[in-house]
């Protein structure tokens, strides 16, 4: 019973009570039982109207209205202006994270996304990598838009990453420019042994792990600890 009550309160707290009141008023005007009888006589008990009306046929709407009025007085439900503010707040507080990686390393992208998913679910971040591009989208345009709105960039570093002309020219160059002009946070994570330390434009950014201790050299547990450390670092950044 307590769980049901808490669940009901949670649902009510996210309702626009003005809209909900309109729905209640519209149903009250309907002769529910009379309509159900007509549908039964016509043998149309399998349609959506019959199913929906069956749910409310035994409701005492006078008592229901009293309960709804009580909820309004408690101030639990949301009004339209609050809904708009809260929605805008979520949009503004969410920070886009651009993930740059070589397709040769895509299995590690999946693991990274697993660790960052809770932050995305909470609305703290918007994760973006090229797997988000839909069929028919102009991919260069989509990448550029994501780059422009990114506040944080994760670079999954490997020899394949550094060998990719596309990454270096179309992703890394704009990110480095944004880091210089707009303060975009660059977070390299060393996946495989590479010339990262000798790439001056990249090695100026502190990698999460040592180039001498790439992810590929770690046990599964050590890898998970590192992914979690990265998620924690991002949490700190988005909190500021």
C-alpha positions in Angstrom: 0.0 0.0 0.0 2.8 2.4 1.0 4.6 1.7 -2.3 1.4 2.4 -4.3 0.9 5.7 -2.4 4.5 6.8 -3.1 4.1 5.8 -6.7 0.9 7.8 -7.0 2.5 10.9 -5.4 5.4 10.6 -7.8 3.1 10.5 -10.8 1.0 13.4 -9.5 4.0 15.5 -8.8 4.8 15.4 -12.6 1.3 16.1 -13.8 0.0 19.4 -15.1 -3.1 19.5 -12.9 -4.8 22.1 -15.2 -4.7 19.7 -18.1 -5.6 16.8 -15.9 -8.7 18.7 -14.6 -9.8 19.3 -18.2 -9.6 15.5 -18.9 -11.6 14.8 -15.8 -14.3 17.4 -16.8 -14.5 15.9 -20.3 -15.1 12.4 -19.0 -17.7 13.6 -16.4 -19.8 14.9 -19.3 -20.0 11.5 -21.0 -22.8 9.1 -20.1 -20.2 6.3 -19.7 -22.5 3.5 -18.8 -25.0 4.3 -21.6 -22.2 4.4 -24.2 -20.8 1.1 -22.9 -24.3 -0.5 -23.2 -24.6 0.7 -26.8 -21.2 -0.7 -27.7 -22.1 -4.0 -26.0 -25.3 -4.3 -27.9 -23.5 -3.6 -31.1 -20.9 -6.3 -30.3 -18.0 -3.7 -30.3 -16.4 -4.6 -27.0 -13.0 -5.1 -28.5 -12.3 -1.5 -29.6 -10.3 1.1 -27.7 -13.2 3.3 -26.7 -14.9 0.5 -24.9 -11.7 -0.6 -23.1 -10.9 3.0 -22.0 -14.5 3.7 -20.8 -14.6 0.4 -18.9 -11.7 1.6 -16.8 -13.7 4.7 -15.5 -17.2 3.3 -15.5 -17.4 2.8 -11.7 -15.6 6.0 -10.7 -17.6 8.3 -8.4 -16.5 11.6 -10.0 -17.8 13.8 -7.2 -15.5 12.0 -4.8 -12.7 12.0 -7.4 -13.1 15.8 -7.8 -12.8 16.3 -4.0 -9.6 14.3 -4.0 -8.2 16.3 -6.9 -9.1 19.6 -5.2 -7.2 18.4 -2.1 -4.1 17.6 -4.2 -4.3 21.1 -5.8 -4.4 22.7 -2.3 -1.4 20.7 -1.3 0.5 22.2 -4.3 1.9 18.8 -5.3 1.1 19.0 -9.0 2.9 21.2 -11.5 1.4 24.2 -13.3 2.3 24.9 -16.9 4.7 27.7 -16.1 6.6 25.4 -13.7 6.7 22.7 -16.3 8.2 25.0 -18.9 10.8 26.3 -16.4 11.8 22.8 -15.3 12.1 21.6 -18.9 14.2 24.6 -19.8 16.3 24.1 -16.7 17.1 20.5 -17.7 18.0 21.6 -21.2 20.3 24.4 -19.9 22.0 22.3 -17.3 22.7 19.3 -19.6 26.2 19.4 -21.1 27.0 17.8 -24.4 29.9 15.3 -24.3 31.5 14.6 -27.7 33.2 11.2 -27.8 35.9 10.9 -30.5 37.1 7.4 -31.3 38.4 5.1 -34.1 35.8 2.7 -35.4 38.5 0.0 -34.8 37.9 0.7 -31.0 34.1 0.7 -31.0 33.7 -2.1 -28.4 35.4 0.3 -25.9 33.0 3.1 -26.9 30.1 0.8 -25.8 31.7 0.2 -22.4 32.3 3.9 -21.9 28.6 4.6 -22.8 27.5 2.1 -20.2 29.4 4.0 -17.4 28.1 7.4 -18.6 24.4 6.3 -19.1 23.3 7.1 -15.5 24.5 10.7 -16.0 22.6 10.9 -19.2 19.5 9.5 -17.6 19.7 12.1 -14.9 19.8 14.8 -17.5 23.3 16.0 -16.5 24.9 15.2 -19.9 24.0 14.6 -23.5 26.3 11.9 -24.9 27.2 12.2 -28.6 29.3 10.0 -30.9 28.9 9.3 -34.6 26.6 6.3 -33.9 23.9 8.9 -33.1 23.8 9.9 -36.7 20.6 8.6 -38.3 20.2 7.2 -41.8 19.6 10.1 -44.1 21.2 12.7 -41.9 24.0 14.8 -43.3 26.8 13.3 -41.2 29.3 16.1 -41.6 26.7 18.6 -40.6 25.6 16.5 -37.6 29.2 16.1 -36.4 29.8 19.9 -36.7 26.7 20.7 -34.7 27.7 18.3 -32.0 31.2 19.7 -31.9 29.9 23.3 -31.6 27.6 22.5 -28.6 30.0 20.2 -26.8 31.3 21.3 -23.4 33.4 18.2 -22.8 35.3 15.9 -25.3 36.5 12.4 -24.5 39.2 11.1 -26.8 39.7 7.4 -26.9 43.4 7.3 -27.8 45.0 4.5 -29.9 47.3 4.3 -32.9 44.1 3.9 -35.0 42.8 7.1 -33.6 46.0 9.0 -34.4 46.2 7.5 -37.9 42.7 8.6 -38.9 42.8 11.6 -41.2 39.1 12.2 -40.6 39.4 12.4 -36.8 42.5 14.6 -36.9 41.1 17.0 -39.5 37.3 17.0 -38.8 37.0 16.3 -35.1 40.3 17.0 -33.3 41.1 20.3 -35.0 37.8 21.9 -34.1 37.9 20.5 -30.5 41.4 21.9 -29.9 40.2 25.3 -31.2 37.2 25.2 -28.9 39.4 24.2 -26.0 41.5 27.3 -26.7 38.7 29.8 -27.3 35.7 28.5 -25.3 37.3 26.3 -22.6 36.0 23.0 -23.8 37.3 20.3 -21.5 39.5 17.7 -23.3 39.7 14.3 -21.6 42.0 11.8 -23.3 41.9 8.2 -22.2 44.7 5.9 -23.3 43.3 2.8 -24.8 46.3 1.4 -26.6 50.0 2.2 -26.8 50.6 5.0 -29.3 52.7 8.1 -30.0 50.3 10.2 -27.8 53.2 11.6 -25.7 55.0 12.8 -28.8 51.9 14.6 -30.2 52.4 18.0 -28.6 48.9 19.3 -29.4 47.4 16.3 -27.6 49.9 15.6 -24.8 49.3 19.1 -23.4 46.0 17.6 -22.0 46.3 15.4 -19.0 45.2 11.9 -19.8 43.1 10.0 -17.3 45.6 7.1 -17.3 49.3 7.0 -18.0 50.4 6.3 -21.6 52.4 3.5 -20.1 49.3 1.9 -18.6 46.8 1.7 -21.5 43.4 0.1 -21.0 44.4 -2.8 -23.1 47.1 -3.8 -20.6 44.6 -3.8 -17.6 42.6 -6.6 -16.1 38.8 -6.3 -16.6 38.5 -5.0 -13.0 41.1 -2.4 -13.5 39.4 -1.3 -16.7 36.1 -0.9 -14.9 37.7 1.1 -12.2 39.1 3.5 -14.9 35.8 3.9 -16.7 34.2 4.7 -13.3 37.0 7.2 -12.6 36.2 8.9 -15.9 32.5 9.0 -15.1 33.3 10.5 -11.7 35.5 13.2 -13.3 32.7 14.1 -15.7 30.3 14.4 -12.8 32.7 16.9 -11.2 32.9 18.9 -14.4 29.2 19.1 -15.0 28.6 20.1 -11.3 30.7 23.3 -11.8 
